Amino acid sequence: MMKGTKRWLAVSLVPVLAAGALGGCSSGQSGAGSGSGSNTVNLKMIESLTSPARTEVIKKMIASFEAANPNIKVELISPPLESADNKISTLLSVKDELDVLEVRDVTVKQFVTNKWIADLTSYTSAWSGYKNLNANSLAMANYIDNKPYYIPYGLYQKMLFYRKDWFDQKGLTPPKTWDDLAKAAKTLTDSPNNRFGYSFRGGSGADGYIVDLLRDYNGTNVNLDDAMFLKSGATIFSTPEAKQGMALYVSLYKDGSPKDSINWAFAEQVQGFVSGATGMLIQDPDTIDPVKQGLKEGTWATAPMPTGPSGASHYKVGAAGWGMTSYSKHPKEAWKLIEFLSSPEQNAVFTKVAGVIPIHNSASVDKYFKEGAYKPYIDMANDTAHYFPYKPETDYKGFGEWRKIVQQDAQAVLLGKMTIDDALKKWDAYWVNEKKQGK
């Protein structure tokens, strides 16, 4: 696997989008000998980023797999989105009879460290389709120890969704900077009429929003290969610019967001936008479909991510996909399911429903992913003077604990129970220690 900045520059969406890269829980017992016949193998599979439409398409894909493999039955577990990762970790820790599971860029390190998931090298080396994965998918699959621990089903990157009709009414243009966004949020807010400018995320997953904002405020001083730190070696929390970024974060909540959004996670954040309560939302492409379903065409649009004061915006290409438990009793059949779900034909079905970027080089260039709502990805990837891909911090040992700490502390800051200075000092000390501990 490539090392250093060049690797992360390669993980941009230009090759994916513009260079030919696009192309409920059931019952039952797991194990051979159960089911409709004595030779039936029952696999247990669990998803993480659960949504009704996505679960439905996975069920259809499983039905196709079962039709082609009548000796294999698959039980799909679909826990609620906000508790899914915790449930998966709990099941893995007690070696529940899981076979196939959803693995994410933010969970793969934990799963590998605890030896809960299998190295898939022996399977990918014999799979002709592996070489057909685009460079982004291969980089994310091999993120830990240069070994494939999961096969991505799609790629993620944040962009801005905004209510075009609201902006037109106020004579506003899409914000280009974080300061523009905060001002637009305040202008759009009419709290007596339950209208707010921004879908703030203060609950689960808030850490990513906070850290990226502070990176943007630190501008081109960020070390893209180790992005919790500056090129000087100091943390991104140690600067006057970080304090300015946190001040904007607080004002964005207080002046332009619903008060209960201090606890909002993904579902509430998207619902706020789709329901007409908020005028702006920052999210991944899997949000495009629910926005299409909930808002009339022409009332909304998308735009590139805002930049910091110096014109810099930092992004990562995220991924999620299918992996295998290290202790599966049916690894051969589990891999057969992963290979099926990862085929170009099945991935094409899944990506358009899930709203993620496809994984295969062999897929033909599809206008669906090059125009309209997806266009900001092309714009950001092409604008290398302002948009900088970075290496995520997920391979640090304390990353999981960090996500909880920063969310809790940020909520305390928003509620006036902790000062910005105290929060930044605490976060700075945390990452200085993480650097000492190593990855």
C-alpha positions in Angstrom: 0.0 0.0 0.0 1.2 3.5 -0.7 2.5 5.5 2.2 2.5 9.3 2.8 0.6 12.1 1.3 0.6 10.7 -2.3 -1.5 7.8 -1.1 -4.2 10.0 0.3 -4.1 12.3 -2.7 -4.8 9.2 -4.7 -7.9 8.5 -2.7 -9.8 11.4 -4.3 -13.0 11.0 -6.1 -11.7 12.0 -9.5 -10.7 8.5 -10.5 -14.0 7.1 -9.1 -16.3 9.6 -10.7 -14.6 10.8 -13.8 -12.1 8.3 -15.0 -14.2 5.2 -15.7 -14.6 4.0 -12.1 -18.3 4.3 -12.0 -19.7 2.3 -14.0 -35.3 -6.4 10.4 -34.0 -9.5 11.8 -35.3 -12.9 10.8 -35.5 -15.9 13.0 -33.5 -19.1 12.6 -30.5 -21.0 13.9 -27.0 -20.7 12.5 -25.0 -23.8 11.6 -24.8 -26.7 9.2 -27.6 -29.2 9.4 -30.3 -26.7 10.3 -32.9 -25.2 7.9 -34.9 -26.9 5.2 -32.3 -29.6 4.4 -29.6 -31.6 6.2 -26.9 -30.0 4.1 -28.1 -26.4 4.5 -25.7 -23.9 5.9 -27.2 -20.9 7.7 -25.2 -17.8 7.7 -25.8 -14.9 10.1 -25.1 -11.4 8.7 -25.4 -8.0 10.4 -25.5 -4.5 8.9 -24.6 -1.2 10.6 -25.7 1.8 8.6 -29.3 0.7 8.7 -32.1 2.4 6.8 -35.4 1.0 5.5 -34.6 1.4 1.8 -31.1 0.0 2.3 -32.2 -3.0 4.3 -34.8 -3.8 1.6 -32.3 -3.8 -1.2 -29.9 -6.0 0.9 -32.7 -8.4 1.5 -33.3 -8.6 -2.3 -29.6 -9.2 -2.9 -29.6 -11.9 -0.3 -32.7 -13.5 -2.0 -30.8 -13.6 -5.3 -27.8 -15.1 -3.6 -30.0 -17.8 -2.0 -31.6 -18.6 -5.3 -28.2 -19.2 -6.8 -27.0 -21.1 -3.8 -30.0 -23.2 -2.5 -27.8 -24.9 0.1 -27.1 -21.6 1.9 -29.6 -19.5 3.9 -28.8 -16.0 5.2 -30.2 -14.4 8.3 -30.0 -10.6 8.2 -29.8 -8.7 11.4 -30.7 -5.0 11.1 -30.2 -3.1 14.4 -31.3 0.5 14.8 -28.7 2.8 13.2 -27.6 4.7 16.2 -26.9 1.6 18.3 -25.7 -0.7 15.5 -21.9 -0.4 16.0 -22.2 -1.0 19.7 -24.4 -4.0 19.1 -21.9 -5.4 16.6 -19.0 -4.9 19.0 -20.9 -6.6 21.8 -21.8 -9.6 19.6 -18.2 -9.9 18.4 -16.8 -9.7 21.9 -18.8 -12.8 23.0 -18.1 -14.5 19.7 -21.8 -14.7 18.7 -22.3 -16.9 15.7 -21.9 -14.1 13.2 -20.4 -14.8 9.8 -20.6 -11.7 7.7 -20.7 -8.2 9.1 -20.6 -4.6 8.0 -17.2 -3.1 8.7 -16.6 0.7 8.5 -13.5 2.8 8.3 -14.2 4.0 11.8 -14.6 0.4 13.2 -12.1 -1.6 11.3 -9.2 -0.8 13.6 -11.1 -1.9 16.7 -12.2 -5.1 15.0 -8.7 -6.0 13.8 -7.0 -5.1 17.1 -9.4 -7.5 19.0 -8.9 -10.2 16.3 -12.7 -10.3 15.6 -12.5 -10.2 11.8 -10.6 -12.2 9.3 -7.8 -11.2 7.0 -9.3 -11.8 3.6 -6.0 -12.1 1.6 -6.4 -15.8 0.9 -9.8 -15.1 -0.7 -9.0 -11.9 -2.5 -5.9 -13.4 -4.1 -8.1 -16.0 -5.7 -10.9 -13.6 -6.7 -10.6 -12.1 -10.2 -12.9 -9.3 -9.2 -10.5 -7.9 -6.6 -8.2 -6.4 -9.3 -11.3 -4.6 -10.7 -11.8 -2.6 -7.6 -10.9 1.1 -8.1 -7.9 2.6 -6.3 -10.0 4.3 -3.6 -11.7 1.0 -2.7 -8.4 -0.9 -2.6 -6.8 1.8 -0.4 -9.7 1.6 2.1 -9.9 -2.2 2.1 -6.2 -2.4 2.9 -6.1 0.5 5.4 -5.0 -1.7 8.3 -1.6 -3.5 8.0 -1.8 -3.4 4.2 -4.3 -6.3 4.4 -7.9 -6.5 3.2 -10.1 -7.0 6.2 -13.3 -6.0 4.3 -14.5 -5.4 0.8 -16.0 -1.9 0.5 -19.5 -1.6 -1.0 -19.2 2.1 -1.6 -17.3 5.3 -0.7 -18.4 8.4 1.3 -17.4 12.0 1.3 -19.3 15.0 2.9 -20.8 17.9 1.0 -23.3 20.7 1.7 -27.1 20.3 1.0 -29.1 23.5 1.1 -32.6 24.7 0.6 -32.3 26.6 -2.7 -35.8 28.1 -2.3 -34.9 29.5 1.1 -31.7 30.9 -0.2 -33.5 32.5 -3.2 -36.1 34.1 -0.9 -33.3 35.7 1.2 -31.1 36.6 -1.8 -28.3 34.3 -0.5 -25.8 32.3 -2.5 -24.3 29.0 -1.3 -21.7 29.6 1.4 -18.1 29.2 0.3 -16.6 29.5 3.8 -17.5 28.4 7.3 -18.1 32.1 8.2 -20.4 32.4 5.2 -22.3 29.3 6.4 -22.7 30.6 10.0 -24.0 34.0 8.7 -26.4 32.2 6.3 -27.6 30.0 9.1 -28.4 33.0 11.3 -30.1 34.8 8.4 -32.3 31.8 7.6 -33.3 31.2 11.3 -36.8 32.1 12.4 -37.1 30.2 15.6 -40.7 31.4 16.5 -41.8 29.6 13.3 -39.6 26.6 13.9 -37.3 27.4 11.0 -33.5 27.2 11.5 -30.6 27.7 9.2 -28.5 24.6 9.9 -28.9 20.9 10.8 -26.4 20.8 13.6 -24.9 17.5 14.8 -24.2 17.5 18.5 -24.9 13.8 19.3 -23.3 10.6 18.0 -20.8 11.3 15.2 -20.3 15.0 16.2 -16.5 14.4 16.5 -16.0 14.3 12.8 -17.7 17.6 12.3 -15.7 19.3 15.0 -12.3 18.0 14.0 -12.7 18.8 10.3 -13.8 22.4 11.2 -10.7 22.8 13.3 -8.5 21.4 10.6 -10.0 23.9 8.1 -9.3 26.8 10.6 -5.7 25.6 10.8 -5.5 25.8 7.0 -2.5 24.4 5.1 -0.5 24.0 8.4 -2.2 20.6 8.9 -0.1 17.5 8.4 -2.1 15.5 5.9 -0.4 12.3 6.7 -1.2 12.6 10.5 -4.1 15.0 10.5 -4.6 15.5 14.2 -1.3 17.3 14.1 0.2 20.3 12.3 3.4 20.2 10.2 5.2 21.6 13.2 4.3 18.6 15.3 1.8 20.4 17.6 -1.8 19.3 17.7 -4.6 21.0 15.7 -6.1 22.0 19.1 -3.2 24.1 20.2 -3.5 27.2 18.1 -5.4 30.5 18.2 -7.1 29.4 14.9 -8.6 26.3 16.7 -10.1 28.7 19.3 -11.6 30.8 16.5 -13.0 27.6 15.0 -14.6 26.5 18.2 -16.1 30.0 18.7 -17.8 29.6 15.3 -19.0 26.1 16.2 -20.7 27.5 19.3 -22.3 30.4 17.4 -23.5 28.1 14.7 -25.4 26.1 17.3 -26.7 29.1 19.3 -27.6 31.4 16.5 -28.6 29.1 13.6 -29.6 25.6 14.9 -32.5 24.0 16.8 -31.8 23.8 20.5 -32.4 20.0 20.6 -29.9 19.5 17.8 -27.3 19.3 20.6 -28.3 15.7 20.7 -28.9 15.1 17.0 -27.2 12.2 15.2 -27.5 11.2 11.6 -31.2 10.4 11.5 -32.3 13.5 13.3 -29.9 15.7 11.3 -31.3 14.4 8.0 -34.9 14.5 9.2 -34.5 18.1 10.2 -33.5 19.1 6.7 -36.1 16.9 4.9 -38.9 18.0 7.1 -38.4 21.7 6.4 -37.1 22.6 9.9 -33.5 23.4 8.7 -32.0 25.1 5.6 -28.6 23.5 5.4 -27.1 20.0 6.1 -23.6 18.6 5.8 -23.7 14.9 5.0 -22.5 12.0 2.8 -24.0 10.9 -0.5 -26.2 8.3 1.1 -28.4 11.3 2.1 -29.2 12.2 -1.5 -32.0 9.6 -1.9 -34.0 10.5 1.3 -33.7 14.2 0.4 -35.0 13.4 -3.1 -37.9 11.5 -1.6 -38.8 14.2 0.9 -38.3 17.5 -0.9 -39.6 18.7 -4.3 -37.2 18.9 -7.2 -35.8 22.4 -7.5 -36.3 23.3 -3.8 -32.8 22.0 -2.8 -29.3 21.7 -4.2 -25.8 20.6 -3.2 -22.5 22.5 -3.0 -18.9 21.9 -2.1 -17.9 21.9 1.5 -17.1 25.3 3.1 -13.5 26.3 3.6 -11.7 27.9 6.5 -10.5 31.5 6.7 -7.4 30.8 4.6 -9.4 29.0 1.9 -8.5 25.4 2.9 -11.0 22.5 3.4 -9.9 19.0 4.5 -11.7 15.8 3.7 -11.4 12.1 3.9 -12.9 9.5 1.6 -14.7 7.1 3.9 -15.8 3.6 3.2 -17.8 0.7 4.6 -18.2 -2.8 3.3 -18.5 -6.5 4.1 -16.1 -8.5 6.3 -16.0 -11.9 7.8 -15.7 -12.9 11.5 -12.4 -14.5 12.4 -14.3 -17.4 14.1 -16.9 -18.1 11.5 -17.8 -21.8 11.3 -18.6 -21.4 7.6 -15.8 -19.2 6.1 -16.2 -20.7 2.6 -19.8 -19.8 2.4 -19.4 -16.5 4.1 -16.8 -15.4 1.5 -19.1 -16.7 -1.2 -21.7 -14.2 0.1 -19.2 -11.3 0.3 -18.0 -12.0 -3.2 -21.6 -12.1 -4.5 -22.5 -8.8 -2.8 -19.3 -7.2 -4.2 -19.8 -8.2 -7.8 -20.3 -5.3 -10.3 -23.9 -6.4 -11.0 -24.9 -6.4 -7.3 -22.9 -3.3 -6.4 -24.6 -1.4 -9.2 -28.0 -2.2 -7.6 -26.8 -1.3 -4.1 -25.0 1.9 -4.8 -27.9 3.8 -6.3 -30.3 2.8 -3.5 -27.7 3.4 -0.7 -26.4 6.6 -2.4 -22.8 5.7 -2.3 -20.0 5.8 -4.9 -19.4 2.5 -6.7 -16.3 0.4 -6.2 -15.5 -1.0 -9.6 -13.2 0.2 -12.4 -15.1 -1.9 -14.9 -18.4 -0.1 -14.5 -19.1 2.4 -17.3 -19.1 6.1 -16.6 -22.6 6.9 -15.4 -24.0 10.4 -15.7 -26.0 9.7 -12.6 -22.8 10.1 -10.5 -21.3 13.0 -12.5 -24.1 15.5 -12.6 -26.8 17.0 -10.4 -26.5 16.3 -6.7 -23.2 14.4 -7.1 -21.4 17.2 -9.0 -19.8 18.8 -5.9 -17.6 15.7 -5.6 -16.1 16.4 -9.0 -15.7 20.1 -8.2 -13.9 19.4 -4.9 -11.7 16.7 -6.3 -10.6 19.0 -9.2 -10.0 22.0 -6.9 -6.7 20.8 -5.4 -5.7 24.4 -4.4 -8.5 24.4 -1.7 -9.5 20.8 -1.0 -7.0 18.6 0.7 -7.5 14.8 1.4 -6.0 13.7 4.7 -5.2 10.4 6.4 -7.8 9.7 9.1 -6.8 9.2 12.7 -8.7 5.9 13.0 -5.5 3.8 13.4 -4.6 5.4 16.7 -5.3 3.1 19.7 -7.4 5.8 21.5 -9.6 6.7 18.6 -12.7 5.0 19.9 -12.5 6.6 23.3 -11.7 10.0 21.6 -15.0 10.0 19.8 -16.9 9.8 23.1 -14.7 12.4 24.8 -14.9 15.1 22.1 -18.7 14.7 21.8 -19.3 15.0 25.6 -16.9 17.9 26.0 -18.4 19.8 23.0 -21.8 19.4 24.5 -20.5 20.8 27.8 -19.1 23.8 25.9 -22.4 24.4 24.2 -24.2 24.3 27.5 -21.7 26.6 29.2 -20.4 23.9 31.5 -16.9 24.0 30.0 -14.9 26.8 28.4 -13.5 26.6 24.9 -10.0 27.0 26.4 -10.5 24.1 28.8 -11.9 21.8 26.1 -9.0 22.6 23.7 -6.4 22.1 26.4 -7.9 18.7 27.2 -8.0 17.6 23.6 -4.5 18.8 23.0 -3.2 16.8 26.0 -5.1 13.7 24.8 -3.5 13.7 21.4 0.0 14.6 22.7 -0.4 11.4 24.8 -1.8 9.4 21.8 1.3 10.4 19.8 3.5 9.0 22.6 1.5 5.8 22.7 1.8 5.2 19.0 -0.6 3.5 16.6 
